[in-house]
Amino acid sequence: MASATSDGQTSSDVDASYHEQRRLRSGAAGWVLLAGLGVSYVISGDFAGWNYGLDEGGWGGLLIATALMGLMYTCMVFGLAEMSSALPVAGAGYGFARRAMGPLGGFATGMAVLIEYAVAPAAIAVFIGGYVEALGLFGLTNGWPVYLAAYVVFIGVHLYGVGEALKLMFGITAIAVTALVAALVGLAPSFSVDHLLDITPDPGAAMSSSLLPYGAAGVVAALVYGIWFFLAVEGVPLAAEESSDPARDMPRGIIVAVLTLVVFAALILVLVPGSAGSETLRESDNPLPEAIRAVRGEGSLLADVVNYAGLAGLVASFFSIIYAYSRQLFALSRAGYLPRVLSLTGSRNTPWVALVVPGTIGFVLAAVLRDGALLINIAVFGATVSYVLLNLSHVLLRRKEPDLERPYRTPGGVATTGLALVLSVVAVVATFVVDPLAAGITAAVFVAALAYFWFYSRHHLVASAPEEEFAAIESGEQGLK
């Protein structure tokens, strides 16, 4: 059976067993675990990947890029905190955009987030391989066996249960954060401004200097890697249906997470290249241990400890973003935007199909490309497109539904998310500056997904999915006015 909706789409009726087979475990996470989840999403960015921005823009270029992207994320997170407290559903960004912009806007946002979350673990898997090789573990090199092991082991833990997975993520993240602090303390005595500015300026770049060796263009190119300090923290609201009290816990968790990440980004960007030199770290696969060895010598015990902890940090992000992509895919599939089989859950209420399918895609990408910087750019393209739509959703919801119950309200209102919207548009452009081919191919995949929605899935939506019910309630209330 099918019926028309107020959006002009077609909704499908489902039997009583449909949602029983697609149920998540509620009450698994309070705000402390949510804050830990937000940090664990991103902690790998502190151990590897950010330093490629030194190669694109020099230290000054990466500094400006990181400051701008830190501002963007902070402003956006305030908007997400408001929307997640008002609309606590597993679809998170897709659910917010669905309410603000209708099914097409919701699907576009969800797909952009899904691209980000499916590809980011592939980039992290490459970095995990680099750390494993640097440590000489089991004689393994940076290749597909390491990537396969990472996907199999950590998807397996997620299949076991969400509460257990979140607690394990929190523990791994705590280890990584402790080692990160130890690394920064150990490097601080060797800090020198001269080390920050040791990349030779490019005489052919406009406005080049020791601070900006690749000029203004380098700042734009470095935006992609400034984002890597924060990428995926916006995934915290994906745990809404599994949190204890979403209206209270979501704002606390995501705001604490992003403020923690801002502090770490500032300390890392100053102390790590400031001790070992920007030139030394610009292309490193493991910049923190390399910085310590450059300062303290090859036999440094601290370097070895941080190397292992860096691996833990990479695992934490890899592990937690797997959680994020499974919940995003689960929500889109449950509502009929993507094939419904993708939202099936097992006996422990974990979305097993949504865990396995993107994991398989990510493994193939990592094994074939084996290029962390390229995979970062692809993930960032999806992320920045979603940021444009998420910030726009907050602005539109404030205008369309001023009376919507909002347990938390964004400081500064639409001015805050409006600033984040402008910065996110600039960030989308930056992905084409870094690698126009990769960004172009990813954009083509995104457009193909929109075509699938337009010609097929919009006629097969599930009206009883939570995100669709929220929209239906809103439409009904508008009709009564």
C-alpha positions in Angstrom: 0.0 0.0 0.0 1.2 3.5 -0.7 -0.2 7.0 0.0 0.7 10.6 -0.9 2.3 12.8 1.7 2.1 16.5 2.3 5.5 16.8 0.7 4.2 15.4 -2.5 6.2 12.2 -2.0 4.8 8.7 -1.8 5.0 6.9 1.5 4.8 3.1 1.9 2.9 1.3 4.6 4.8 -1.3 6.6 3.7 -4.1 8.8 4.2 -4.2 12.6 7.4 -6.2 12.4 9.2 -3.6 10.3 10.3 -1.4 13.2 10.8 -4.4 15.5 13.6 -5.5 13.1 15.0 -2.0 13.1 15.3 -1.0 16.8 18.3 0.5 18.5 19.2 0.2 22.2 18.1 3.2 24.2 19.8 4.6 27.3 23.3 3.4 26.4 25.0 6.7 26.6 25.0 9.8 29.0 26.6 13.1 28.2 30.1 12.1 29.4 30.1 9.1 27.0 28.8 11.4 24.3 31.6 13.9 24.8 34.0 11.0 24.7 32.4 9.8 21.5 32.9 13.3 20.0 36.5 13.4 20.9 37.1 9.8 19.7 35.6 10.6 16.3 38.4 13.1 15.8 41.4 12.1 17.9 43.1 10.4 15.0 43.4 13.9 13.4 45.7 14.9 16.2 48.1 12.0 15.5 48.2 12.0 11.7 46.8 13.9 8.7 46.8 17.5 9.9 50.5 17.9 9.0 49.7 17.6 5.3 48.4 21.2 5.7 52.0 22.3 6.3 52.8 21.0 2.8 50.0 22.9 1.3 50.2 26.2 3.1 53.2 26.3 5.4 52.7 26.8 9.2 51.1 30.2 8.8 48.7 29.0 6.2 47.7 26.0 8.3 47.4 28.2 11.4 44.9 30.5 9.6 43.0 27.6 8.1 42.7 25.8 11.4 41.5 29.0 13.2 38.8 29.5 10.5 37.7 25.9 10.6 37.8 25.8 14.4 35.5 28.8 14.3 33.2 27.1 11.8 32.9 24.0 13.8 32.3 25.8 17.1 29.5 27.9 15.5 28.0 24.9 13.8 28.1 22.7 16.9 26.0 25.3 18.8 23.4 25.0 16.1 23.6 21.2 16.2 23.2 21.2 19.9 19.9 23.1 19.5 18.6 20.9 16.8 19.6 17.6 18.4 17.8 18.7 21.7 14.7 19.5 19.7 14.7 16.6 17.3 16.5 13.6 18.9 16.5 11.0 16.1 19.2 8.6 14.9 19.3 10.4 11.5 20.7 13.5 13.2 21.8 15.8 10.3 19.5 14.1 7.8 16.6 14.4 10.3 17.3 18.1 10.9 17.5 18.9 7.2 14.4 16.8 6.5 12.4 18.9 8.9 13.8 22.2 7.5 14.0 21.5 3.7 11.9 18.5 3.0 12.8 15.0 1.7 15.3 16.1 -0.9 17.2 18.4 1.5 17.2 15.6 4.1 18.4 13.0 1.7 21.1 15.3 0.3 22.4 16.0 3.8 22.3 12.4 4.8 24.2 11.3 1.7 26.9 13.9 2.1 27.4 12.8 5.7 27.5 9.1 4.6 30.2 9.9 2.1 32.2 11.6 4.8 31.8 8.7 7.3 32.3 5.9 4.8 35.6 7.4 3.4 37.1 8.8 6.6 37.7 5.3 8.1 39.5 4.3 4.9 41.9 7.2 5.3 42.4 6.3 9.0 43.0 2.7 8.0 45.9 3.9 5.8 47.3 5.8 8.8 46.9 2.8 11.1 48.9 0.8 8.5 51.7 3.5 8.7 51.8 3.3 12.5 51.9 -0.5 12.5 54.7 -0.5 9.9 56.7 2.1 11.9 56.4 0.0 15.1 57.4 -3.1 13.2 54.5 -5.0 14.6 54.5 -8.7 13.4 56.6 -7.7 10.5 53.5 -6.1 8.8 53.8 -3.3 6.2 51.3 -0.6 5.4 48.9 -2.7 3.2 45.6 -4.4 2.8 46.1 -7.1 5.5 46.3 -4.4 8.1 43.2 -2.6 6.7 41.2 -5.9 6.6 42.1 -6.8 10.1 41.1 -3.3 11.4 37.7 -3.5 9.7 36.9 -7.1 10.7 37.9 -6.6 14.4 36.2 -3.3 15.0 33.1 -4.0 13.1 32.9 -7.2 15.1 32.9 -5.3 18.4 30.1 -3.0 17.1 28.1 -6.0 16.2 28.4 -7.2 19.8 26.6 -4.2 21.2 26.4 -0.4 21.3 26.9 0.0 25.1 30.0 -2.1 25.0 31.3 -0.4 21.9 30.8 3.2 23.4 32.6 2.2 26.6 35.5 0.7 24.8 35.8 3.8 22.5 35.8 5.9 25.7 38.6 3.9 27.2 40.8 3.9 24.1 40.3 7.6 23.7 41.3 8.2 27.3 44.6 6.4 26.6 45.2 8.4 23.4 44.5 11.7 25.1 46.8 10.9 28.0 49.7 10.1 25.6 48.9 13.2 23.6 49.3 15.4 26.7 52.6 13.6 27.5 53.9 14.2 23.9 53.0 17.9 24.1 54.7 18.3 27.6 57.8 16.4 26.3 58.1 18.7 23.2 57.4 22.0 24.9 61.0 22.7 26.1 62.3 22.4 22.5 59.9 25.0 21.1 61.2 27.7 18.8 59.4 30.1 16.5 62.2 29.5 14.0 61.1 25.9 13.7 57.6 26.9 12.8 58.8 29.0 9.9 61.5 26.8 8.4 59.7 26.0 5.1 61.4 27.9 2.2 58.9 30.4 0.6 57.9 29.8 -3.0 59.0 32.9 -5.0 56.3 32.2 -7.6 53.4 32.3 -5.1 51.5 35.6 -4.6 52.1 37.1 -1.2 54.6 34.4 -0.2 56.7 34.9 3.0 58.3 32.9 5.8 54.9 32.9 7.5 52.9 32.0 4.3 55.5 30.2 2.1 52.8 29.4 -0.5 50.9 32.7 -0.2 47.2 33.2 0.1 46.4 30.2 -2.1 48.2 28.0 0.4 45.7 29.1 3.1 42.8 28.0 1.0 44.5 24.6 0.2 45.3 24.1 3.9 41.6 24.5 4.9 41.0 20.8 4.1 43.6 19.8 6.7 42.5 22.3 9.2 39.2 20.5 9.1 40.9 17.2 9.9 41.5 18.5 13.4 37.6 18.5 13.9 36.2 16.2 11.2 33.2 14.0 12.4 32.6 15.7 15.7 29.2 16.6 14.2 28.4 12.9 14.4 27.5 13.0 18.2 23.8 13.5 17.5 23.7 10.2 15.6 23.6 8.6 19.1 20.3 10.4 20.0 18.1 7.4 20.1 20.7 5.5 22.2 21.3 8.3 24.8 19.8 8.5 28.2 18.3 12.0 28.0 18.8 13.6 24.5 17.5 17.0 25.4 20.0 17.4 28.2 22.9 15.1 27.1 23.3 16.0 23.5 24.1 19.8 23.9 26.5 19.0 26.8 28.2 16.2 25.0 28.8 17.8 21.7 29.9 21.3 23.1 32.3 19.8 25.5 33.8 17.6 22.7 34.3 20.5 20.3 35.9 22.8 22.9 38.3 20.0 23.9 39.3 19.5 20.3 39.9 23.3 19.8 42.3 23.3 22.7 44.2 20.2 21.4 44.4 21.6 17.8 45.9 24.9 19.1 48.5 23.1 21.3 49.5 20.6 18.6 49.8 23.2 15.8 52.1 25.3 18.0 54.2 22.8 19.9 54.7 19.9 17.4 56.1 21.8 14.4 57.5 24.3 16.8 59.8 21.7 18.3 60.8 19.5 15.3 60.3 22.0 12.5 57.5 22.3 9.9 59.8 21.1 7.1 60.5 17.8 9.0 56.8 17.0 9.5 55.1 18.2 6.3 54.8 14.8 4.7 55.1 12.5 7.7 52.7 9.5 8.2 53.4 9.7 12.0 54.2 13.3 12.8 54.1 13.1 16.7 56.6 10.2 17.1 58.7 11.7 14.4 58.8 15.1 16.1 59.8 13.5 19.4 62.6 11.4 17.8 63.8 14.5 16.0 64.1 16.3 19.4 65.1 13.4 21.7 66.8 11.0 19.4 65.9 7.7 17.8 65.9 5.7 21.0 63.4 7.9 22.8 61.1 5.9 25.1 58.5 8.7 24.9 58.5 8.4 21.1 57.8 4.7 21.4 55.0 5.3 23.9 53.4 8.0 21.7 53.7 5.7 18.7 51.7 3.1 20.4 49.2 5.6 21.7 49.0 7.2 18.3 47.9 3.8 17.1 45.3 3.8 19.9 44.1 7.2 18.8 43.7 6.1 15.2 41.8 3.1 16.3 39.5 5.2 18.5 38.5 7.4 15.5 38.3 4.5 13.2 36.1 2.6 15.7 33.8 5.5 16.4 33.3 6.7 12.8 32.2 3.1 12.0 29.5 3.7 14.6 28.6 7.0 12.9 28.3 5.7 9.4 26.2 2.7 10.6 23.7 5.0 12.3 23.5 7.4 9.3 22.9 4.5 6.9 20.5 2.9 9.3 18.4 6.0 9.5 18.3 6.7 5.7 17.4 3.0 5.0 14.8 2.7 7.8 13.0 5.7 6.2 13.2 4.2 2.7 15.6 6.7 1.2 18.0 3.8 0.6 17.2 0.1 0.3 15.4 -1.0 3.4 17.5 -4.1 3.9 20.4 -1.9 5.0 18.6 -1.0 8.2 18.1 -4.5 9.6 19.2 -5.0 13.2 20.3 -8.2 14.9 19.4 -9.8 18.2 21.6 -7.3 20.1 19.8 -4.3 18.4 22.8 -3.4 16.3 22.4 -2.4 12.6 24.6 -5.2 11.2 24.0 -4.6 7.5 24.7 -0.9 7.9 28.0 -1.8 9.6 29.2 -4.3 7.0 28.3 -2.6 3.7 30.1 0.7 4.1 33.0 -1.1 5.8 33.4 -3.2 2.7 33.5 -0.1 0.5 36.0 1.6 2.8 38.3 -1.4 2.8 38.3 -1.5 -1.0 39.1 2.2 -1.2 41.9 1.9 1.3 43.4 -1.2 -0.4 43.2 0.3 -3.9 44.2 3.9 -3.3 46.5 3.6 -0.2 46.7 7.4 -0.2 45.7 9.0 3.1 45.8 12.6 1.8 43.6 11.8 -1.2 41.1 10.0 1.0 41.0 12.9 3.4 40.1 15.2 0.6 37.2 12.9 -0.5 35.9 12.7 3.1 36.1 16.4 3.5 34.2 17.1 0.4 31.2 15.1 1.8 31.7 16.7 5.2 31.7 20.3 3.9 28.6 19.8 1.7 26.8 18.5 4.7 27.9 21.5 6.8 26.5 23.9 4.3 23.1 22.0 4.5 23.2 21.6 8.3 23.9 25.3 9.0 21.2 26.2 6.4 18.8 23.9 8.2 19.3 25.7 11.5 18.6 29.1 9.9 15.5 27.8 8.2 14.1 26.0 11.2 14.5 29.2 13.3 12.5 31.1 10.6 9.9 28.4 9.8 9.3 27.1 13.3 10.1 29.8 15.9 7.7 28.1 18.4 9.4 24.6 18.2 10.3 23.5 21.7 14.1 23.9 22.0 15.5 22.8 25.3 18.8 24.4 24.3 19.1 27.5 22.1 22.2 28.5 20.1 24.1 31.6 21.5 23.8 34.3 18.8 21.0 32.4 17.0 21.1 32.4 13.2 24.1 34.9 13.2 26.2 32.1 14.7 25.2 29.4 12.2 25.1 32.0 9.4 28.9 32.6 9.9 29.4 28.8 9.9 27.4 28.6 6.7 29.7 31.1 4.9 32.9 29.3 6.1 31.5 25.9 5.1 30.9 27.2 1.5 34.5 28.3 1.4 35.6 24.9 2.6 33.7 23.2 -0.2 35.7 25.3 -2.7 38.9 24.3 -1.0 38.4 20.6 -1.7 38.5 21.5 -5.5 41.7 23.6 -5.0 43.5 20.6 -3.3 42.4 17.9 -5.8 39.9 18.9 -8.5 39.7 15.3 -9.9 38.9 13.6 -6.5 36.4 16.3 -5.5 34.8 16.2 -9.0 34.4 12.4 -8.9 33.0 12.6 -5.4 30.6 15.3 -6.5 29.5 13.0 -9.4 28.7 10.2 -6.9 26.7 12.6 -4.8 24.7 13.7 -7.8 24.1 10.1 -8.8 22.7 9.5 -5.3 20.4 12.4 -5.7 19.1 11.0 -9.0 18.4 7.7 -7.3 16.3 9.6 -4.7 14.4 11.7 -7.3 13.5 8.8 -9.7 13.0 6.0 -7.2 13.2 6.3 -3.4 11.1 9.4 -2.9 8.2 7.2 -4.1 8.9 4.6 -1.4 9.4 6.5 1.8 8.3 5.0 5.2 6.0 7.4 6.8 6.3 5.8 10.2 10.1 6.3 10.4 10.9 8.7 13.3 12.4 11.4 11.0 9.3 11.2 8.7 7.0 11.3 11.7 8.6 14.5 13.0 8.1 16.1 9.5 4.5 14.9 9.4 3.8 16.4 12.8 5.2 19.7 11.7 3.1 19.6 8.5 0.0 18.8 10.5 0.6 21.7 12.9 1.1 24.0 10.0 -2.2 22.9 8.5 -4.0 23.8 11.7 -2.8 27.4 11.6 
